[in-house]
Amino acid sequence: MQTAFRVALAAIALFCLMSACGKRQAPSTGTGATGAGTKLVIAVMPKLKGIDYFNAVERGAREAAQELGNIDLTYDGPTEGKVDQQIPFIESWTLQKVNVIAVACNDPDAISPALKRARDKGVHVITYDADANAEKSGREFFVNQATFEDIGRALVDEMAAQAGEEAKVAIVSSSPTAPNQNAWIAVMKRYMAEKYPKMQIITIQYPEEDQGRAFSMTQDILKTYPDVKGVFGISSVAFPGAADAVRQAGKRGQVAVVGLSTPKSMREFVKDGTVKTVILWNPVDLGYLTVYVAKAVAEGTLKPGATEFEAGRLGKVKVEGDQVLLGPPMKFTIQNIDQYDF
Amino acid sequence: MSVGVFLVLLLGYFGATPGFLRVENLRDILINAAPLIIAACGMTMVIVAGMIDISAGSALAVCAVVAGLTAKSGAALPFVVLLPILTGALIGAVNGWLVAAARIPAIIVTLGMMSVLRGGVIWWTRGEWIGNLPASFSAVGRGEVAGVPVPVLVATSVVLATALLLSRTPLGRHVYAVGGNPLAAARMGIPVGRVLWLVFVMHGALLGLSALVYASRFSVIQSNAGAGFELLTISAVVVGGVNIFGGQGTVWGSAIGGLLLQVISTGLIFRRVSEYWAPSVQGALVLLAVVADALRTRRAGR
């Protein structure tokens, strides 16, 4: 028994050691920062590298950098969506004295001290995709890809168009504490009451991040409420789960499925007509706008108090307080879904 | 068998709602419970042997991804069926070796394995779902043989096979002996280490099968599937009357336990309650089952 205990201890120690090593790994430092001369050095960090969504962001960022000219763009970040892996990048970029850092934050609070230190050293800081704590980080602008208001309204409008303005609808969400989903649901309820007073939410279910649960919940919703005309799947797990259940129940075309997810994960359902519209923003445009904002902040042409901002091919976008808004969400349908690979 | 009583009571309670007792719904319940029941059979062996496996949910994700990718590569159906089972068996073999030969407590081994596999599958798939699955693959999870859905058929066969194995074979009796009193078992000449290793391998293979049945039910496979599946499986086994300290319990009980848990999540929606509370109700049942078990043992001990 004692040997067993010792081996167990050794195993735990090894485990801890391994995870500690992982964290201490130094990031590969971007080389672009030195000797750039008059070039503007912009460092953009995703939540994590290597996934389709942030690859699309990078594509947009590079497009903007090329269009604007005279920009030295570094796009780098952690391989896992963890805030403690993001901080070393910020520290090394601060030492290299890049002009602007743009971050999609994995945690709003944990990242803020590092961003604050960068600000204190004279580096401009903006956030995109997911904001930092505005006060504690001192970040200048947040490039907001979609307000809760815009997303909530787009979802309800789409449902009204597909299932009718008097439809009985169900919502399959994420977990009851998920902040984004709850904010969307709040907007949806309010907007429904204003614009489609006869539309009725009959049930809200929470499958958390489990496809099987989202699937069987939707199955059971369809049986329990035979008059349900539409199902909202408002997470990247709930949407395909709900669509799959509607498809397998043979209710394609009878029950509308509307929601938020990446076009790639929903392509099959859009192609066979189970889902008509996937609502999301365009991450290419998000990367594009981020670099435009980064340049304008560095050159002092975008300042607090502005209400509009000219961003290349996106035209004029709205600025509200310290947020630059990408604009209304995008709709992916059978016509355009093949053009997007995220 | 208190679990049977629970099942009848709950079927009565939920059955009062319109549509619940209709054939389509009962059929959906059986199909949705199939992966859980298959996994619970393996977990029964593990727990009867006095062990535990908390890496089952992560192993399910790995095997589901293996099944999906094999199917997508255009491999023949036998490979699509065998590869996830072999993958599961391999994971079980590693767990079993660490437990049996290196003598590390099962909870530590499988705790480590849980994180390693979960991290590994995310790294491997980059979090992407697996879609564009061929029709032959869906036939596994959605097909029928003589009107009986394939998942139900597979689950029934697994229950029968493991029940026979545990009750009618020398290996089965060894499993009970090892779980009841490992020291006594060793003195009787039972190769304790080998029995434990075999139990983990068989359990792993069944997890692979469970993953296959689970994944082939969907049009796209979530790379991060099976979060919390290990606890659900352990709950099914405990509700089914298997002694968590080993040595006692049957596969029949666990199978009904698995069915019971599925009845609860479906039934709550029919009762127009949020299914979110299903884990709480299931947890309460686990407590009830354990208390009932403890009372019975105490009475028997007097």
Interface residues (C-beta under 8 A of the other chain):
Chain A: T3 A4 V7 A8 A11 I12 F15 G50 I51 D52 T79 P176 T203 I204 Q205 Y206 P207 E208 E209 D210 Q211 G212 R213 F215 S216 M217 Q219 D220 I221 K223 T224 P226 V237 P240 G241 D244 R247 Q248 K264 S265 R267 E268 F269
Chain B: T17 G19 R22 E24 N25 D28 N32 P35 A102 R103 I104 P105 I108 V109 G112 W123 R126 G127 E128 W129 G131 N132 R142 Y214 R217 F218 S219 V220 I221 Q222 N224 A225 A227 G228 S265 T266 I269 F270 R272 S274 E275 Y276
